[in-house]
Each structure stands twice: as structure tokens, then as C-alpha cells.
Amino acid sequence: MLEILVDLLRLQFTIVGTLSSGASVLEEAPTLNADIILLDVDLGDMNGFTVAKQLRSSGCPASIVFLSVHESIDFVRAAKDLGAAGYVFKSQITRDLVKTLHTAASRPDTA
């Protein structure tokens, strides 16, 4: 899935890193200086909400967009409560992801 996303997004965005675990995101985010961090809600070692909380606590200014199979309003609310710039259902990825990332990139709080 990660390779497919990179192929889809590199046409319109600069990809500064691809990481497959929450721990690697927390470790690498400060040096990548990304404007947007795309986080899966279900990471192998921790959930994306926990990663987002820790990124915010560490002062990470990047906008966060969540990607998830979970289409429950409770998950969307949790993302919004964390200040997420967007939440994309995997079932709607081809329709919504690029648009959501462009919206996140235009937010005034984006680094």
C-alpha cells in the first residue's frame, strides 16, 4: 500500500520520507521537516492518534492527515480533536486523498 501511495502522490507532492511504524515517525519527523504528515490510524506498533499526540507534544508543526479503514464518526472526531487537517477513508482514497492533502497544504498553520 505504501508504494502505491508514493507513486500516486509523487506526481503532485515532494515525498520527504516513507516510514512504516509509529516509532520511526516519531524518530524521523524532526529531521524530515515535512509540511504534512500522512498517518495511518492503524500502525503496526502504535496507533496513529498516539503518534499524532506525541508529535504535537514535541512541537511538530506539520499538518497531520489521517488515512484509515475506520469510517466511524468516532474516529473522525478523534482526529479532529487532535487538530488533524484531514481524515481520508481508505475506501475513498482515489477520490479524496490528493484533494485533502492540497487542502492541508493550504492551511495557514502548515510549516
N, CA, C and O atoms as a MOPAC input file, in Angstrom:
PM7 MOZYME 1SCF
protein

 N      0.82800 1    -1.19300 1     0.00000 1
 C      0.00000 1     0.00000 1     0.00000 1
 C      0.87200 1     1.25500 1     0.00000 1
 O      0.55800 1     2.23400 1    -0.67800 1
 N      1.95500 1     1.22500 1     0.75400 1
 C      2.83800 1     2.38900 1     0.83900 1
 C      3.42600 1     2.74800 1    -0.52200 1
 O      3.47900 1     3.92400 1    -0.88200 1
 N      3.86200 1     1.75800 1    -1.27200 1
 C      4.42900 1     2.01300 1    -2.60200 1
 C      3.39500 1     2.61600 1    -3.54600 1
 O      3.71500 1     3.50400 1    -4.33600 1
 N      2.17300 1     2.14300 1    -3.46600 1
 C      1.10000 1     2.67200 1    -4.30300 1
 C      0.84000 1     4.13800 1    -3.96200 1
 O      0.68400 1     4.97200 1    -4.85300 1
 N      0.79400 1     4.44300 1    -2.67100 1
 C      0.58700 1     5.83100 1    -2.23700 1
 C      1.69700 1     6.74400 1    -2.73000 1
 O      1.43700 1     7.83900 1    -3.22900 1
 N      2.91700 1     6.29400 1    -2.58900 1
 C      4.05700 1     7.10300 1    -3.03500 1
 C      3.95800 1     7.36600 1    -4.53500 1
 O      4.15900 1     8.49600 1    -4.98100 1
 N      3.65200 1     6.34000 1    -5.30700 1
 C      3.51200 1     6.51600 1    -6.75400 1
 C      2.39700 1     7.50300 1    -7.09200 1
 O      2.54400 1     8.32400 1    -7.99700 1
 N      1.30000 1     7.42300 1    -6.37600 1
 C      0.16700 1     8.32000 1    -6.59000 1
 C      0.51700 1     9.76300 1    -6.21900 1
 O      0.17900 1    10.69500 1    -6.94800 1
 N      1.18300 1     9.93600 1    -5.10700 1
 C      1.40000 1    11.28400 1    -4.57300 1
 C      2.61200 1    12.00000 1    -5.15100 1
 O      2.61800 1    13.22900 1    -5.21000 1
 N      3.63200 1    11.27300 1    -5.57700 1
 C      4.85400 1    11.94100 1    -6.03700 1
 C      4.63500 1    12.76600 1    -7.30200 1
 O      5.47100 1    13.60200 1    -7.64400 1
 N      3.54000 1    12.54400 1    -7.98900 1
 C      3.23800 1    13.34500 1    -9.17500 1
 C      2.89500 1    14.78900 1    -8.81300 1
 O      3.10200 1    15.69800 1    -9.61800 1
 N      2.36900 1    15.00300 1    -7.59800 1
 C      1.93600 1    16.33800 1    -7.20000 1
 C      2.60900 1    16.86900 1    -5.93800 1
 O      2.48700 1    18.05200 1    -5.62300 1
 N      3.31500 1    16.00600 1    -5.21600 1
 C      3.91600 1    16.38800 1    -3.94100 1
 C      5.36200 1    15.90500 1    -3.86800 1
 O      5.73600 1    14.93500 1    -4.52800 1
 N      6.15600 1    16.57800 1    -3.07200 1
 C      7.50600 1    16.11400 1    -2.77700 1
 C      7.41900 1    15.19000 1    -1.56900 1
 O      6.95200 1    15.59900 1    -0.50600 1
 N      7.85800 1    13.97200 1    -1.72500 1
 C      7.83500 1    12.99100 1    -0.64100 1
 C      9.20000 1    13.05900 1     0.05300 1
 O     10.22600 1    12.76000 1    -0.55900 1
 N      9.20900 1    13.45200 1     1.33000 1
 C     10.49100 1    13.57900 1     2.03500 1
 C     10.83200 1    12.34000 1     2.85300 1
 O     11.94500 1    12.21800 1     3.36400 1
 N      9.88600 1    11.43200 1     2.97700 1
 C     10.17000 1    10.19700 1     3.69700 1
 C      8.97600 1     9.27900 1     3.68500 1
 O      7.83400 1     9.72700 1     3.58700 1
 N      9.24100 1     7.99600 1     3.78500 1
 C      8.19100 1     6.99100 1     3.93700 1
 C      8.59000 1     6.11600 1     5.10800 1
 O      9.65800 1     5.50300 1     5.10700 1
 N      7.74700 1     6.06400 1     6.07900 1
 C      8.04800 1     5.34200 1     7.31000 1
 C      6.90200 1     4.39000 1     7.60800 1
 O      5.74100 1     4.71300 1     7.35900 1
 N      7.22000 1     3.23100 1     8.13300 1
 C      6.18700 1     2.21000 1     8.30100 1
 C      5.82100 1     1.89500 1     9.74500 1
 O      5.05400 1     0.96500 1     9.99600 1
 N      6.35200 1     2.64800 1    10.68900 1
 C      5.97700 1     2.41300 1    12.08800 1
 C      5.84800 1     3.73900 1    12.82200 1
 O      6.44200 1     4.74500 1    12.43400 1
 N      5.07000 1     3.71800 1    13.87500 1
 C      4.90700 1     4.92700 1    14.68800 1
 C      6.21600 1     5.37600 1    15.29700 1
 O      6.50500 1     6.57100 1    15.34400 1
 N      7.01000 1     4.42900 1    15.76400 1
 C      8.30400 1     4.77800 1    16.36800 1
 C      9.20900 1     5.47600 1    15.35800 1
 O      9.90100 1     6.43300 1    15.70400 1
 N      9.20700 1     5.00600 1    14.11900 1
 C     10.05800 1     5.63300 1    13.11300 1
 C      9.55600 1     7.03200 1    12.75800 1
 O     10.36000 1     7.92100 1    12.47300 1
 N      8.25200 1     7.23700 1    12.77100 1
 C      7.70800 1     8.57900 1    12.53500 1
 C      8.17200 1     9.52300 1    13.63500 1
 O      8.63800 1    10.62800 1    13.35500 1
 N      8.04700 1     9.09500 1    14.87200 1
 C      8.45200 1     9.94400 1    15.99800 1
 C      9.94700 1    10.23900 1    15.97300 1
 O     10.37700 1    11.33300 1    16.33700 1
 N     10.72700 1     9.26700 1    15.54700 1
 C     12.18000 1     9.44400 1    15.49400 1
 C     12.60500 1    10.34300 1    14.33200 1
 O     13.47400 1    11.19900 1    14.49700 1
 N     12.00700 1    10.15700 1    13.18000 1
 C     12.45300 1    10.84000 1    11.96400 1
 C     11.76600 1    12.18600 1    11.69500 1
 O     12.34400 1    13.03400 1    11.01500 1
 N     10.57500 1    12.39700 1    12.20000 1
 C      9.82400 1    13.61600 1    11.89100 1
 C     10.60800 1    14.90700 1    12.13500 1
 O     10.53900 1    15.81600 1    11.30700 1
 N     11.34600 1    15.02000 1    13.23200 1
 C     12.06800 1    16.28300 1    13.45700 1
 C     13.11300 1    16.59600 1    12.38200 1
 O     13.38500 1    17.76800 1    12.12000 1
 N     13.69400 1    15.58800 1    11.76600 1
 C     14.72500 1    15.84400 1    10.76100 1
 C     14.17100 1    15.94100 1     9.34700 1
 O     14.84200 1    16.47400 1     8.46300 1
 N     12.96500 1    15.43900 1     9.11500 1
 C     12.37800 1    15.47600 1     7.78100 1
 C     11.77900 1    16.83900 1     7.43400 1
 O     11.70700 1    17.20500 1     6.26100 1
 N     11.35300 1    17.58300 1     8.44400 1
 C     10.75200 1    18.90600 1     8.23000 1
 C      9.61300 1    18.88200 1     7.21700 1
 O      9.54900 1    19.73800 1     6.33500 1
 N      8.72700 1    17.92000 1     7.33700 1
 C      7.59600 1    17.79500 1     6.41600 1
 C      6.53900 1    18.85300 1     6.71500 1
 O      6.32800 1    19.23200 1     7.86700 1
 N      5.88700 1    19.31700 1     5.67000 1
 C      4.75400 1    20.22000 1     5.83800 1
 C      3.50700 1    19.45800 1     6.25900 1
 O      2.67400 1    19.96100 1     7.01300 1
 N      3.39500 1    18.22400 1     5.75000 1
 C      2.24000 1    17.37000 1     6.04300 1
 C      2.75100 1    15.97700 1     6.39300 1
 O      3.66300 1    15.45000 1     5.75500 1
 N      2.14500 1    15.40300 1     7.41300 1
 C      2.43700 1    14.01600 1     7.76200 1
 C      1.15700 1    13.22200 1     7.54400 1
 O      0.12300 1    13.51800 1     8.14200 1
 N      1.23400 1    12.21700 1     6.68900 1
 C      0.11600 1    11.33000 1     6.41200 1
 C      0.28500 1    10.10500 1     7.29900 1
 O      1.24200 1     9.34600 1     7.15100 1
 N     -0.65300 1     9.92000 1     8.22200 1
 C     -0.55700 1     8.83700 1     9.20800 1
 C     -1.70900 1     7.86200 1     9.05800 1
 O     -2.86900 1     8.26700 1     8.98400 1
 N     -1.39200 1     6.59500 1     9.01500 1
 C     -2.43400 1     5.58200 1     9.09800 1
 C     -2.87800 1     5.50900 1    10.55300 1
 O     -2.05000 1     5.61100 1    11.45900 1
 N     -4.15800 1     5.33700 1    10.78400 1
 C     -4.64400 1     5.20200 1    12.15600 1
 C     -4.11600 1     3.91400 1    12.77400 1
 O     -3.82100 1     3.87500 1    13.96800 1
 N     -3.99600 1     2.87000 1    11.97800 1
 C     -3.53900 1     1.57100 1    12.47900 1
 C     -2.12100 1     1.28800 1    12.03000 1
 O     -1.90200 1     0.68800 1    10.97900 1
 N     -1.16200 1     1.71900 1    12.82600 1
 C      0.24200 1     1.40600 1    12.56400 1
 C      0.56500 1     0.10600 1    13.29000 1
 O     -0.13700 1    -0.26700 1    14.23000 1
 N      1.59400 1    -0.57200 1    12.87600 1
 C      1.92200 1    -1.85600 1    13.47700 1
 C      2.27400 1    -1.80000 1    14.94700 1
 O      1.89700 1    -2.69200 1    15.70700 1
 N      2.99300 1    -0.76400 1    15.36300 1
 C      3.48400 1    -0.71300 1    16.73600 1
 C      2.69500 1     0.20100 1    17.65900 1
 O      2.79400 1     0.06400 1    18.87800 1
 N      1.92800 1     1.11300 1    17.12600 1
 C      1.07900 1     2.00800 1    17.92100 1
 C      0.04200 1     2.61600 1    17.00100 1
 O      0.16500 1     2.52200 1    15.78000 1
 N     -0.98400 1     3.24200 1    17.57300 1
 C     -1.96600 1     3.81700 1    16.66400 1
 C     -1.58600 1     5.23900 1    16.27700 1
 O     -0.85100 1     5.92100 1    16.99100 1
 N     -2.09700 1     5.66600 1    15.14400 1
 C     -1.75700 1     6.97700 1    14.60500 1
 C     -2.15400 1     8.12700 1    15.50700 1
 O     -1.49800 1     9.16900 1    15.50700 1
 N     -3.22300 1     7.95400 1    16.27800 1
 C     -3.63500 1     9.01600 1    17.19300 1
 C     -2.57400 1     9.24000 1    18.27400 1
 O     -2.28500 1    10.37800 1    18.64100 1
 N     -2.00600 1     8.16000 1    18.77200 1
 C     -0.93800 1     8.26900 1    19.76700 1
 C      0.28200 1     8.96100 1    19.16600 1
 O      0.89900 1     9.81100 1    19.80900 1
 N      0.62300 1     8.60000 1    17.95000 1
 C      1.75100 1     9.23300 1    17.26300 1
 C      1.48000 1    10.73100 1    17.10000 1
 O      2.35200 1    11.55700 1    17.37100 1
 N      0.27500 1    11.07300 1    16.66000 1
 C     -0.06900 1    12.48800 1    16.46900 1
 C      0.02800 1    13.27300 1    17.77900 1
 O      0.54200 1    14.39100 1    17.79500 1
 N     -0.45900 1    12.69600 1    18.86700 1
 C     -0.37000 1    13.36900 1    20.17000 1
 C      1.08300 1    13.63300 1    20.53800 1
 O      1.42400 1    14.72100 1    21.00200 1
 N      1.93400 1    12.63900 1    20.33100 1
 C      3.34800 1    12.80000 1    20.67100 1
 C      4.03200 1    13.80700 1    19.74800 1
 O      4.89700 1    14.56500 1    20.18700 1
 N      3.65000 1    13.81500 1    18.47400 1
 C      4.21100 1    14.81300 1    17.56000 1
 C      3.83800 1    16.22100 1    18.01600 1
 O      4.68300 1    17.11500 1    18.04800 1
 N      2.58400 1    16.40600 1    18.36400 1
 C      2.13800 1    17.72200 1    18.83900 1
 C      2.85000 1    18.11200 1    20.13600 1
 O      3.27100 1    19.25700 1    20.30100 1
 N      2.98100 1    17.16100 1    21.04300 1
 C      3.66000 1    17.43400 1    22.31500 1
 C      5.11500 1    17.83300 1    22.11300 1
 O      5.67200 1    18.60100 1    22.89700 1
 N      5.72500 1    17.30800 1    21.06100 1
 C      7.12700 1    17.62000 1    20.79200 1
 C      7.28700 1    18.91800 1    19.98900 1
 O      8.40600 1    19.33900 1    19.69800 1
 N      6.16100 1    19.54500 1    19.63400 1
 C      6.22500 1    20.80700 1    18.90800 1
 C      6.26700 1    20.68000 1    17.40400 1
 O      6.57900 1    21.65400 1    16.71900 1
 N      5.96600 1    19.52200 1    16.87000 1
 C      5.97400 1    19.31300 1    15.42100 1
 C      4.90200 1    20.20200 1    14.77000 1
 O      3.72100 1    20.09800 1    15.10300 1
 N      5.31700 1    21.07100 1    13.84600 1
 C      4.35700 1    21.99300 1    13.22900 1
 C      3.63100 1    21.44500 1    12.00400 1
 O      2.75400 1    22.11900 1    11.46300 1
 N      3.97300 1    20.24900 1    11.55900 1
 C      3.38300 1    19.70100 1    10.33800 1
 C      1.88200 1    19.48500 1    10.49500 1
 O      1.40400 1    19.12100 1    11.57000 1
 N      1.15200 1    19.71100 1     9.41900 1
 C     -0.26200 1    19.33700 1     9.39200 1
 C     -0.32800 1    17.81900 1     9.34600 1
 O      0.51000 1    17.16400 1     8.72600 1
 N     -1.33200 1    17.27300 1    10.01000 1
 C     -1.48200 1    15.82200 1    10.04300 1
 C     -2.77200 1    15.43100 1     9.33400 1
 O     -3.84200 1    15.97400 1     9.60800 1
 N     -2.64400 1    14.48200 1     8.42100 1
 C     -3.79100 1    13.90900 1     7.73200 1
 C     -3.79800 1    12.42200 1     8.05700 1
 O     -2.78300 1    11.73800 1     7.92500 1
 N     -4.95300 1    11.93600 1     8.48300 1
 C     -5.08700 1    10.51600 1     8.80000 1
 C     -5.68300 1     9.76600 1     7.62000 1
 O     -6.51600 1    10.28700 1     6.87900 1
 N     -5.23600 1     8.53700 1     7.47000 1
 C     -5.72900 1     7.61200 1     6.46900 1
 C     -6.18200 1     6.37600 1     7.22900 1
 O     -5.44000 1     5.85900 1     8.06400 1
 N     -7.40300 1     5.89100 1     6.94700 1
 C     -7.89000 1     4.78700 1     7.76400 1
 C     -8.97100 1     3.95400 1     7.09000 1
 O     -9.70700 1     4.43400 1     6.22800 1
 N     -9.04800 1     2.70000 1     7.50300 1
 C    -10.16100 1     1.83600 1     7.11600 1
 C    -11.37200 1     2.12000 1     7.99700 1
 O    -12.49100 1     1.73600 1     7.65600 1
 N    -11.15600 1     2.78500 1     9.11800 1
 C    -12.23800 1     3.06000 1    10.06900 1
 C    -13.07400 1     4.24000 1     9.58400 1
 O    -12.58000 1     5.36300 1     9.47700 1
 N    -14.33700 1     3.97300 1     9.29400 1
 C    -15.21600 1     5.01300 1     8.77900 1
 C    -16.22800 1     5.48600 1     9.82100 1
 O    -17.22500 1     6.12400 1     9.48400 1
 N    -15.96700 1     5.17400 1    11.06200 1
 C    -16.83900 1     5.59100 1    12.16000 1
 C    -16.65200 1     7.07500 1    12.46400 1
 O    -15.53500 1     7.59100 1    12.43600 1
 N    -17.74700 1     7.74100 1    12.75100 1
 C    -17.68300 1     9.16200 1    13.11300 1
 C    -16.82700 1     9.37500 1    14.35800 1
 O    -16.22600 1    10.43700 1    14.51900 1
 N    -16.76600 1     8.38300 1    15.23700 1
 C    -15.93900 1     8.49500 1    16.43800 1
 C    -14.45800 1     8.63600 1    16.08200 1
 O    -13.73200 1     9.38400 1    16.73800 1
 N    -14.01600 1     7.93300 1    15.06400 1
 C    -12.62100 1     8.04700 1    14.62900 1
 C    -12.37000 1     9.40700 1    13.99000 1
 O    -11.33100 1    10.02500 1    14.22200 1
 N    -13.30900 1     9.86400 1    13.19700 1
 C    -13.16500 1    11.18200 1    12.56600 1
 C    -13.12900 1    12.27100 1    13.63600 1
 O    -12.31700 1    13.19300 1    13.55600 1
 N    -13.99600 1    12.16900 1    14.62600 1
 C    -13.99900 1    13.14600 1    15.73400 1
 C    -12.67500 1    13.12700 1    16.49200 1
 O    -12.13000 1    14.17800 1    16.82900 1
 N    -12.16600 1    11.93800 1    16.75500 1
 C    -10.88600 1    11.82500 1    17.47000 1
 C     -9.77900 1    12.52600 1    16.69200 1
 O     -8.93500 1    13.20200 1    17.27900 1
 N     -9.78400 1    12.36300 1    15.37100 1
 C     -8.78700 1    13.03000 1    14.53500 1
 C     -8.94900 1    14.54200 1    14.61100 1
 O     -7.96400 1    15.26400 1    14.76500 1
 N    -10.16900 1    15.01900 1    14.50500 1
 C    -10.43100 1    16.46600 1    14.57600 1
 C    -10.02500 1    17.01600 1    15.94600 1
 O     -9.47400 1    18.11300 1    16.03900 1
 N    -10.29900 1    16.25200 1    17.00700 1
 C     -9.92100 1    16.68100 1    18.36100 1
 C     -8.41400 1    16.84200 1    18.50600 1
 O     -7.94300 1    17.61700 1    19.33900 1
 N     -7.66600 1    16.11300 1    17.69900 1
 C     -6.20600 1    16.22300 1    17.70800 1
 C     -5.70800 1    17.33600 1    16.78700 1
 O     -4.50500 1    17.56900 1    16.67200 1
 N     -6.64500 1    18.01600 1    16.13400 1
 C     -6.26600 1    19.09600 1    15.22800 1
 C     -5.86900 1    18.63100 1    13.84000 1
 O     -5.16900 1    19.34500 1    13.12100 1
 N     -6.30500 1    17.44800 1    13.46000 1
 C     -5.95500 1    16.92400 1    12.14300 1
 C     -6.45600 1    17.84100 1    11.03500 1
 O     -7.52900 1    18.43500 1    11.13300 1
 N     -5.66600 1    17.93800 1     9.99500 1
 C     -6.04500 1    18.72500 1     8.82100 1
 C     -6.97300 1    17.93000 1     7.90900 1
 O     -7.58800 1    18.49600 1     7.00500 1
 N     -7.07700 1    16.62800 1     8.13900 1
 C     -7.95400 1    15.81100 1     7.32500 1
 C     -7.99000 1    14.36600 1     7.77400 1
 O     -7.13400 1    13.90700 1     8.53100 1
 N     -8.99600 1    13.66200 1     7.29400 1
 C     -9.17800 1    12.24100 1     7.59600 1
 C     -9.74800 1    11.60500 1     6.33600 1
 O    -10.83700 1    11.96900 1     5.89200 1
 N     -9.02500 1    10.66800 1     5.76400 1
 C     -9.42000 1    10.04700 1     4.49700 1
 C     -9.70100 1     8.56400 1     4.73200 1
 O     -8.88000 1     7.84100 1     5.29600 1
 N    -10.87000 1     8.13400 1     4.29200 1
 C    -11.20900 1     6.71700 1     4.35500 1
 C    -10.46200 1     5.99900 1     3.23800 1
 O    -10.42500 1     6.47500 1     2.10400 1
 N     -9.87100 1     4.86400 1     3.55800 1
 C     -9.15500 1     4.10500 1     2.53100 1
 C    -10.07900 1     3.70900 1     1.38500 1
 O     -9.63400 1     3.57800 1     0.24500 1
 N    -11.34200 1     3.52100 1     1.67800 1
 C    -12.29100 1     3.16400 1     0.61700 1
 C    -12.51200 1     4.31700 1    -0.36300 1
 O    -13.04100 1     4.11200 1    -1.45500 1
 N    -12.10800 1     5.51900 1     0.02400 1
 C    -12.29000 1     6.70400 1    -0.81900 1
 C    -10.95300 1     7.34700 1    -1.20600 1
 O    -10.90600 1     8.51000 1    -1.60800 1
 N     -9.89400 1     6.59200 1    -1.08300 1
 C     -8.54600 1     7.13500 1    -1.25200 1
 C     -8.33100 1     7.79500 1    -2.62000 1
 O     -7.75400 1     8.88000 1    -2.69400 1
 N     -8.77800 1     7.16500 1    -3.68200 1
 C     -8.53400 1     7.74400 1    -5.00200 1
 C     -9.34900 1     9.01200 1    -5.22000 1
 O     -8.93800 1     9.89000 1    -5.97900 1
 N    -10.46600 1     9.11300 1    -4.58100 1
 C    -11.31800 1    10.29400 1    -4.73000 1
 C    -10.88200 1    11.44400 1    -3.82300 1
 O    -10.94900 1    12.60700 1    -4.22200 1
 N    -10.43500 1    11.12500 1    -2.60000 1
 C    -10.27300 1    12.16500 1    -1.58400 1
 C     -8.85000 1    12.51000 1    -1.16500 1
 O     -8.62300 1    13.61800 1    -0.67900 1
 N     -7.89600 1    11.62400 1    -1.32900 1
 C     -6.58600 1    11.84900 1    -0.72700 1
 C     -5.86800 1    13.07900 1    -1.27700 1
 O     -5.43900 1    13.93800 1    -0.50700 1
 N     -5.73600 1    13.17000 1    -2.57600 1
 C     -4.99100 1    14.29400 1    -3.15400 1
 C     -5.66100 1    15.62100 1    -2.80100 1
 O     -4.98700 1    16.58800 1    -2.44800 1
 N     -6.97500 1    15.66100 1    -2.89800 1
 C     -7.71900 1    16.87600 1    -2.56100 1
 C     -7.49200 1    17.26100 1    -1.09300 1
 O     -7.28100 1    18.43300 1    -0.78100 1
 N     -7.53700 1    16.28600 1    -0.21100 1
 C     -7.33500 1    16.54400 1     1.21500 1
 C     -5.92100 1    17.04600 1     1.49100 1
 O     -5.73200 1    17.95100 1     2.30300 1
 N     -4.94100 1    16.47100 1     0.82800 1
 C     -3.55700 1    16.91900 1     1.02000 1
 C     -3.35200 1    18.34100 1     0.49400 1
 O     -2.63100 1    19.12300 1     1.11200 1
 N     -3.96600 1    18.68300 1    -0.62200 1
 C     -3.88100 1    20.06700 1    -1.12200 1
 C     -4.53000 1    21.03700 1    -0.14000 1
 O     -4.01400 1    22.13000 1     0.09400 1
 N     -5.65500 1    20.63900 1     0.42900 1
 C     -6.32700 1    21.46800 1     1.44100 1
 C     -5.43400 1    21.64200 1     2.65900 1
 O     -5.30100 1    22.74900 1     3.18200 1
 N     -4.82300 1    20.55600 1     3.11200 1
 C     -3.93100 1    20.61800 1     4.27000 1
 C     -2.72900 1    21.51900 1     3.97300 1
 O     -2.27500 1    22.26300 1     4.84200 1
 N     -2.22500 1    21.44900 1     2.75500 1
 C     -1.05200 1    22.26300 1     2.38200 1
 C     -1.38000 1    23.74500 1     2.36400 1
 O     -0.49200 1    24.57900 1     2.54400 1
 N     -2.63600 1    24.08000 1     2.15000 1
 C     -3.01600 1    25.49100 1     2.09100 1
 C     -3.43000 1    26.06200 1     3.44400 1
 O     -3.72500 1    27.25200 1     3.55000 1
 N     -3.45200 1    25.23000 1     4.47000 1
 C     -3.80500 1    25.71500 1     5.81300 1
 C     -2.73800 1    26.65800 1     6.31200 1
 O     -1.55100 1    26.42400 1     6.08700 1
 N     -3.14400 1    27.73100 1     6.99300 1
 C     -2.15900 1    28.70100 1     7.46800 1
 C     -1.19500 1    28.16600 1     8.51500 1
 O     -0.10500 1    28.71600 1     8.67400 1
 N     -1.56300 1    27.10500 1     9.23800 1
 C     -0.66100 1    26.56800 1    10.27000 1
 C      0.32200 1    25.55100 1     9.72500 1
 O      1.10700 1    24.98500 1    10.48600 1
 N      0.29400 1    25.30700 1     8.42300 1
 C      1.25300 1    24.38500 1     7.82000 1
 C      2.62800 1    25.03200 1     7.79900 1
 O      2.77200 1    26.20300 1     7.44600 1
 N      3.63400 1    24.25800 1     8.18100 1
 C      5.00200 1    24.78400 1     8.23300 1
 C      5.48600 1    25.20700 1     6.85900 1
 O      6.61700 1    25.67300 1     6.72000 1

